[in-house]
Amino acid sequence: MPDSAAFGRDTEPFRRELFAHCYRMLGSVGDAEDLVQETYLRAWRSYDSFEGRSSVRTWLYQIATNACLTALSRSDRRVLPSGLYDAEPDPAVWPEDAGPDVAWLDPVPDMLAIPEAADPAVIVTARESLRLALIASLQYLPPRQRAVLVLRDVLEFPAAQVAVMLDTTTASVKSALQRARARLEEVAPAADEITEPDIPQARALLDEYIAAFENADAAALERLLVEDVILEATPLRSWFSGRRACIPFLRDRVLGAAGDWRMLATGANGQPAAAVYARDADGQLQPYGVCVLTVTDRGISQVTSFGNPGLLAVFGFPREPGMTGPWTPTSR
């Protein structure tokens, strides 16, 4: 039997970053949690035979990556509505539900995936590598290309180490990385052009967005959203692009009256976010899901809502919105 104390001492420091790695690969919080558990179970079973030819961290990443590749071989790509359909030009059209067969991308709470590091540069890198747009773009890559790109460009493992992890050659790793980068540029060519505000500005935008929504103030929302804003909400297939479509849809179809919505600030994917509650026909606030904002120095460029009440528990919020959730963003 492995030495439990030694195993825990050697492996537990990497649990959070392994979870973030599995989430980047799978796009699902639940699946990432399952794969981390599987990684530690596999590592425990083989701990006595670990010969130290690589670091414990590299060894764990090898186990986790291959577990993810096995899982991806039997699962569908995780998506957002904008990755499946064209934008709906008519804000008067009620959005269609995509149905139960679509595997939607999950948002991830910052508290689960952002490292508790003293080095601000480490935190910034982690936040950037968890951006919702990047995670959505990664899902377009074939699994092995996805693994290579994450291991090389995000985690900065040497190509030779990645080759060992994936049981392939260094030349194959370099070729896969080149193809992955080219494909990522095709699906997300403008990702590097976003200029983000600092933490206080991002928090201010989040606070203003929450106030506008809770007060059913469409004019305030219009001032916050950039001209080419994108609005999408799983599990609806319909999504809207541009303020000219988004504002009428929000005003006429979503906002309702002041007090119909309650939002509590949080952080997801390294971005400002809110836990969302909606008032039902009986006047009771019920859990709705999580809303994630993409913010720039010009304003809010994208609003991605996840209509999944179960996410509130994942983000540490109660079923009843009788508390104020502090927004605890990671520093930049």
HELIX and SHEET records of a PDB file:
HELIX    1   1 SER A    4  THR A   11  1                                   8    
HELIX    2   2 GLU A   12  PHE A   14  5                                   3    
HELIX    3   3 ARG A   15  LEU A   26  1                                  12    
HELIX    4   4 VAL A   29  SER A   46  1                                  18    
HELIX    5   5 TYR A   47  SER A   49  5                                   3    
HELIX    6   6 VAL A   56  LEU A   72  1                                  17    
HELIX    7   7 PRO A   81  GLY A   83  5                                   3    
HELIX    8   8 ASP A  110  ALA A  113  1                                   4    
HELIX    9   9 PRO A  120  GLU A  128  1                                   9    
HELIX   10  10 LEU A  132  LEU A  138  1                                   7    
HELIX   11  11 PRO A  143  LEU A  149  1                                   7    
HELIX   12  12 VAL A  150  VAL A  154  3                                   5    
HELIX   13  13 ALA A  159  MET A  165  1                                   7    
HELIX   14  14 THR A  170  VAL A  187  1                                  18    
HELIX   15  15 ALA A  191  GLU A  193  5                                   3    
HELIX   16  16 ILE A  199  GLU A  214  1                                  16    
HELIX   17  17 ALA A  218  LEU A  224  1                                   7    
HELIX   18  18 ARG A  243  PHE A  249  1                                   7    
HELIX   19  19 LEU A  250  VAL A  254  3                                   5    
HELIX   20  20 LEU A  311  VAL A  314  1                                   4    
SHEET    1   A 6 TRP A 239  SER A 241  0                                        
SHEET    2   A 6 LEU A 225  THR A 234 -1                                        
SHEET    3   A 6 GLY A 299  PHE A 306  1                                        
SHEET    4   A 6 LEU A 285  THR A 296 -1                                        
SHEET    5   A 6 GLN A 271  ARG A 279 -1                                        
SHEET    6   A 6 TRP A 261  ALA A 268 -1                                        
END                                                                             
